[in-house]
Amino acid sequence: MREQRLYFVDPYMVEFSSPLVAKRLQDRLWHVKLEQTAFYPTSGGQPHDLGTLGGVPVQDVYEEGDEVWHLLAADPGEGVLTGCIDWERRYDFMQQHTGQHILSQAFLHLLDAATIGFHLTESSLTIDLDINAIKESDLLAVENEANAIIWSGCPIIGHWCSPEELGTLPLRKPPKVDKDIRIVEVQNYDWS
């Protein structure tokens, strides 16, 4: 599965080509599956990518089991299709999602406040914490720690792990899956 998801191989990829595997017309919209894709589907709290596929605007990207489907208003054609990612949107979401990882670790590290949910949209990002109240001085300390990590320029590394390997990592929280486990590390700071 992960070999077919090019965003795991190169999250900075903005253009790719792939053979069409299947398509179906449903409720006047085309649902398109490719051999491989760089379009990120809505998952993990992060909204889907936008862009074009075969020159047709992509309206949605979703998972159906282990498959990634692209929702289009027009037929993109046959054969090998070229996909172009809306880079501005992708990069904005990448930065916000990584920032959420860093903030969540800072809240846990400084206030013992675990993240129990997060919500990312085109206009906002919110983090739900298991704490009733936070003092202004504590918020400033969390902000300062998060900014220090960001400004240090530490690498963000993706790891694929087996269930057995998970016990060797200092995870902030256990994964919700038991196969194809991807851990994102903010080097020497957060493992999620």
C-alpha positions as CSV (number, residue, x, y, z in Angstrom):
1,M,0.0,0.0,0.0
2,R,2.6,2.6,1.0
3,E,4.6,2.1,-2.2
4,Q,1.6,3.4,-4.1
5,R,1.3,6.5,-2.0
6,L,4.0,8.8,-3.4
7,Y,3.4,11.5,-0.7
8,F,5.1,9.1,1.8
9,V,8.1,8.7,-0.6
10,D,8.4,12.4,-1.3
11,P,6.0,14.8,0.4
12,Y,7.4,17.6,-1.8
13,M,6.4,16.0,-5.0
14,V,4.1,18.3,-7.0
15,E,3.7,16.4,-10.3
16,F,3.6,12.8,-11.1
17,S,2.2,10.4,-13.8
18,S,0.4,7.1,-13.2
19,P,-1.6,4.6,-15.1
20,L,-5.4,4.7,-14.5
21,V,-6.5,1.5,-12.7
22,A,-10.3,2.1,-12.4
23,K,-12.9,4.8,-12.7
24,R,-16.6,4.9,-12.1
25,L,-19.3,7.5,-12.6
26,Q,-21.4,7.9,-9.5
27,D,-23.9,10.8,-8.8
28,R,-22.5,12.7,-11.8
29,L,-18.9,12.6,-10.4
30,W,-16.0,10.6,-11.5
31,H,-14.2,8.4,-8.9
32,V,-10.7,7.6,-10.2
33,K,-8.2,5.1,-8.8
34,L,-4.5,5.2,-10.0
35,E,-1.7,2.7,-9.8
36,Q,0.1,5.3,-7.6
37,T,-0.7,8.8,-6.4
38,A,0.8,11.8,-4.8
39,F,-2.6,13.2,-3.7
40,Y,-3.0,12.9,0.0
41,P,-6.5,11.8,1.1
42,T,-8.3,13.2,4.0
43,S,-6.9,11.3,7.0
44,G,-5.1,11.7,10.3
45,G,-6.9,15.0,10.9
46,Q,-5.4,16.5,7.7
47,P,-7.6,17.5,4.8
48,H,-7.0,16.1,1.3
49,D,-4.9,17.6,-1.4
50,L,-6.3,19.5,-4.3
51,G,-4.9,20.0,-7.8
52,T,-5.6,18.5,-11.2
53,L,-5.6,14.9,-12.6
54,G,-5.5,14.6,-16.4
55,G,-6.1,18.3,-16.5
56,V,-9.4,18.0,-14.5
57,P,-9.6,19.7,-11.1
58,V,-9.6,17.3,-8.2
59,Q,-12.5,18.0,-5.8
60,D,-11.8,15.4,-3.1
61,V,-9.4,12.6,-2.3
62,Y,-10.6,9.8,0.0
63,E,-9.7,6.3,1.2
64,E,-11.9,3.3,0.6
65,G,-10.2,0.5,2.5
66,D,-6.5,0.5,1.4
67,E,-7.3,2.3,-1.9
68,V,-7.0,6.0,-2.6
69,W,-9.8,7.5,-4.8
70,H,-9.8,10.9,-6.5
71,L,-13.2,12.7,-7.1
72,L,-13.5,14.7,-10.3
73,A,-16.3,16.6,-12.0
74,A,-15.3,15.4,-15.5
75,D,-13.8,12.3,-17.1
76,P,-10.0,12.6,-17.0
77,G,-9.5,10.2,-19.9
78,E,-7.7,6.9,-20.2
79,G,-4.2,5.5,-20.0
80,V,-1.4,7.3,-18.1
81,L,-2.7,10.4,-16.3
82,T,-0.6,13.4,-15.0
83,G,-1.4,14.7,-11.6
84,C,-0.4,18.2,-10.3
85,I,-0.7,19.0,-6.6
86,D,-1.8,22.4,-5.4
87,W,1.5,23.0,-3.7
88,E,0.4,26.1,-1.7
89,R,-2.4,24.1,0.0
90,R,-0.2,21.0,0.6
91,Y,2.7,23.0,2.1
92,D,0.4,25.0,4.3
93,F,-1.2,21.8,5.7
94,M,2.3,20.2,6.1
95,Q,3.5,23.1,8.1
96,Q,0.4,23.3,10.3
97,H,0.4,19.5,10.9
98,T,4.0,19.5,11.9
99,G,3.5,22.5,14.1
100,Q,0.7,20.6,15.8
101,H,3.1,17.7,16.5
102,I,5.5,20.1,18.1
103,L,2.9,22.0,20.1
104,S,1.4,18.7,21.3
105,Q,4.8,17.5,22.6
106,A,5.5,20.9,24.2
107,F,2.1,20.8,26.1
108,L,2.9,17.2,27.2
109,H,6.5,18.0,28.2
110,L,5.7,21.2,30.1
111,L,2.2,20.8,31.4
112,D,1.6,17.0,31.3
113,A,-1.3,17.9,29.0
114,A,-2.0,15.2,26.4
115,T,-3.5,16.0,23.0
116,I,-6.8,14.1,22.7
117,G,-7.8,15.5,19.3
118,F,-6.9,18.0,16.6
119,H,-8.7,19.6,13.8
120,L,-7.2,21.1,10.7
121,T,-9.2,23.1,8.1
122,E,-8.4,25.6,5.4
123,S,-8.9,28.4,8.0
124,S,-8.0,27.0,11.4
125,L,-6.2,24.5,13.4
126,T,-7.3,23.5,16.9
127,I,-5.8,21.2,19.5
128,D,-7.9,19.5,22.2
129,L,-6.0,18.9,25.4
130,D,-6.9,16.8,28.5
131,I,-6.5,19.8,30.8
132,N,-9.2,22.1,32.3
133,A,-7.4,25.4,32.4
134,I,-4.0,26.9,31.3
135,K,-2.4,30.0,32.8
136,E,-1.1,32.6,30.4
137,S,2.5,32.1,31.6
138,D,2.2,28.4,30.8
139,L,0.9,29.1,27.3
140,L,3.9,31.4,26.8
141,A,6.3,28.7,28.0
142,V,4.7,26.2,25.6
143,E,4.9,28.7,22.7
144,N,8.6,29.5,23.5
145,E,9.5,25.8,23.6
146,A,7.7,25.1,20.3
147,N,9.3,28.1,18.6
148,A,12.8,27.0,19.8
149,I,12.2,23.5,18.2
150,I,11.0,25.1,15.0
151,W,13.9,27.6,14.8
152,S,16.4,24.8,15.5
153,G,15.6,23.4,12.1
154,C,15.6,19.8,13.3
155,P,14.7,17.3,10.6
156,I,11.3,15.7,10.3
157,I,11.7,12.0,9.6
158,G,9.2,9.4,8.6
159,H,9.7,5.8,9.8
160,W,7.9,2.6,8.9
161,C,7.8,0.4,11.9
162,S,6.6,-3.1,12.8
163,P,4.5,-3.6,15.9
164,E,7.6,-5.1,17.6
165,E,9.7,-2.0,16.9
166,L,7.2,0.3,18.5
167,G,8.3,-0.7,22.0
168,T,11.7,0.8,21.3
169,L,10.5,4.2,20.4
170,P,9.5,7.0,22.9
171,L,6.1,7.5,21.3
172,R,3.9,10.4,22.5
173,K,0.9,8.1,22.0
174,P,0.4,4.6,20.6
175,P,-0.8,4.3,17.0
176,K,-4.3,3.4,16.1
177,V,-3.2,0.9,13.5
178,D,-1.4,-2.4,13.7
179,K,0.1,-2.6,10.2
180,D,1.7,-0.2,7.8
181,I,2.7,1.9,10.9
182,R,4.2,5.2,10.0
183,I,5.9,7.2,12.8
184,V,6.7,10.9,12.2
185,E,9.8,12.0,14.3
186,V,10.7,15.6,15.0
187,Q,14.3,14.6,15.5
188,N,15.1,14.1,19.2
189,Y,11.9,15.8,20.3
190,D,8.6,14.0,19.3
191,W,7.7,10.6,17.9
192,S,4.1,10.2,16.9
